[in-house]
């Protein structure tokens, strides 16, 4: 008999952790652990729902494709749960709470090291940053994150770029986020290196992303990678900075044509 604690969101995250550690396929792991597999299905059905009313075209289509792509066992990623970060109206609340203690400490450490962030709008600088990103992906020391032929040319189509830099101006981390209405997609959030400063920049940039998105009216940020596809270290980082697994219902925002003003009488 399944107990309630085996069918909640933390247990689902633990299931994905053990699945990753096993090195087996999703189907093979579920068949080898039928009771836990059933509990994972129940936990997925019980996940909170987040509604994503997306408009037509532009960055909305990028978000829609990412949410509806096939993930584990071929099911749409959004239906089986993705990491969602709720963006508060009052961003001072983002760092509050006992569960954010490590995040607060890491943000302070980054600030003490002189790490800063800023928006990037210049096309020339954006081209330079994409070259740095491609180079970092090709040379990553961990094969799980290494990409021998990276293709980040789509980043130029999105408007929100945030860069973290060291005290001497060295680029540390690039964040690129397509946005539509109240929804944003974590399309790119990677460091250019693997030093302590690069690691600390990840925490500061989470706060920066929340600040910028909140100001723009965005209320949800989604990681397009299914939690079961993420290495355990990344999934742990997600939970630490506030992401929680939720099912996302994708729908089109009603089209509201712009009506011309009525003619004025002379």
PyMOL commands that set and color helices and strands:
alter all, ss='L'
color gray80, all
select helices_A, chain A and resi 4-7+9-22+26-32+34-46+59-68+72-74+77-80+91-93+98-112+123-138+153-157+196-215+227-229+232-241
alter helices_A, ss='H'
color red, helices_A
select strands_A, chain A and resi 49-54+82-86+116-119+160-165+171-180+183-191+220-226+244-252
alter strands_A, ss='S'
color yellow, strands_A
deselect
rebuild
show_as cartoon
